[in-house]
Amino acid sequence: MSCVLRAVGAEFEVDAFLRRSRFSPMKVWRRGEKLSSRRGDAEPGQELKHGQSGFAALASAAPFRQPAQQASDAELFLKRHEAALSALADCPGVDAILLDFGIEDRPLGLYSSDTQTSYFPPELLRQMGKLNIGLVITRYPETAD
């Protein structure tokens, strides 16, 4: 995934919210449900559980190598879902709403003066602020062509 909207909260009634919204979540989780452990974090015999309820919805399917397209898609996503996102921001139990941009992290050469930057247009940032949405940038290792 490249840009994903996530909403979470310890007291968030995610199923009730989603029934009233037009979001098509990619993933839904509920507080107390078993957490799938990809890294083997749990001790033998210990079961990890979600501490919050929430959902994730795709805001942009643009590849990791196209952050500008992700930002453009996310801006359209916010405009298209503005009413639902405003209701989400006011929803009891919601602790955080985030837009997570997955961006490919290019390794810099040992003596390279190259830098890696991620630009987010002011209009996108204004929309996010208006809707109380936080910004997350998740960097992924460079992939081979």
N, C-alpha and C positions, 0 to 999 in steps of 0.2 A: 504494500500500500504506500501511497505517497503522502497524501494529506488526509488526515482523519480527524473528525470532530468527536470528542469524548465528553460525556457528562457523567459526573459521579457524585455520590453522597451517601453517608452512613444511614441517613433516614430517607433517602430518595425512593419514592414508590415508582420505580422505573416502568413497570407494566402498566400502571394506571396512566402515566404520562404518555407512553407510546400508543395506547389505545385512542387517545384524544389527538394525537399528532399525525402528520403525514410522513414522518421519517421512516425510512426503510433501513433499519439497523443491520450492520454486518455482524454484530455481536452484542449480546445482552448478558449481563451477569447480575447476580443477586447476592446481597450480604448473607454470609453463612454457607453459601454453596462451596463445594469443593473446588479448590484452585488447582488447575493443572500446573504441575511443576516441570518446567522444561529444563531446568538446570540442576534438578535433584536437590533443591534447597531443604526439603523436609528430612528430618531424621527418620530412621527406620521406625515404622509403627506410628509416626506422627502424620496427621492429615492437615494440610494447609487449607484455610478457607478465606473467601473474599471478606474483607472488612468493610466494603462499600458495595452499593448497587450502582449500576450504570449501563451505558450503552455506547457503542461506537458506530459512526456513520461515515461513509466515504464522502469527502468533500472534493477530492480530485484524484483521478486515476493516472495523472501524468507521471512519467517515470522519475526516479530519484535524480536523474541527470537533467531534469527540466524544472528547476525551482521557480522560474518566472511563470511557466505555464501553471504550476500548482497554485501560485499566488493569484493568478488571473481566475482560475477555476474556483478557488476558495471565495474570492470576492463575489462571483456570480452565485455561488452556493448560499452565502450569507444574505444576499439580496432576495433570492428566491424563497428562503426560509425565514425571513426576518420576523414575521409574526410568531411563528413557532419558537424561534430562538428567544424572542422577548418573553414569551410565556415560560420557556424553560428557565431563563434567568430569574424569573419571579417564583418559580416552582418551589414549594416548601421541601426542604431536605436536600436540595442540590448544593453541594459544597464547592464544586468547580466545573467550569466548562472550558475546554481547551481545544485549540486547533494545533495538531501535531504534524509538522512538515517533515517528511522523511527525505533527507538529502544525502546524496553520495559524497562521502568524504574522500577527497583526493589526497594521497600522501604527498607531502612536500619533499623535494630533494634535499639531501644533506646540506648543500650549500646554496639552495635555491632561495631567491628573494620573492618567490611567488607567495601570494596569500590567497586564502579562500574566504570569500564573503558571501553572505546571503542578504539579498535586498528584499524588503517588503514595502510595497507602495503605501503612501500615506492614506489613501482612501480605504484600503484593506484594514489598516491599523485603526482608523477612525471607526469603521464598522465594528471591528472586534471590541474596541473600547465601549462603544455605545451599547453593545449587547453583553458586556461584562465577560468577554471571552479572552482567556489567556493564550499566550504564544509559547509553543514548545518546538524546538528544532531537534530532531533525532538524526544523528549522523550515522550512516552505514558505510562499511568498507567499500572501496572502489571495486567494481565488478569488471571482469575481463570482457572485452568486446567479442 
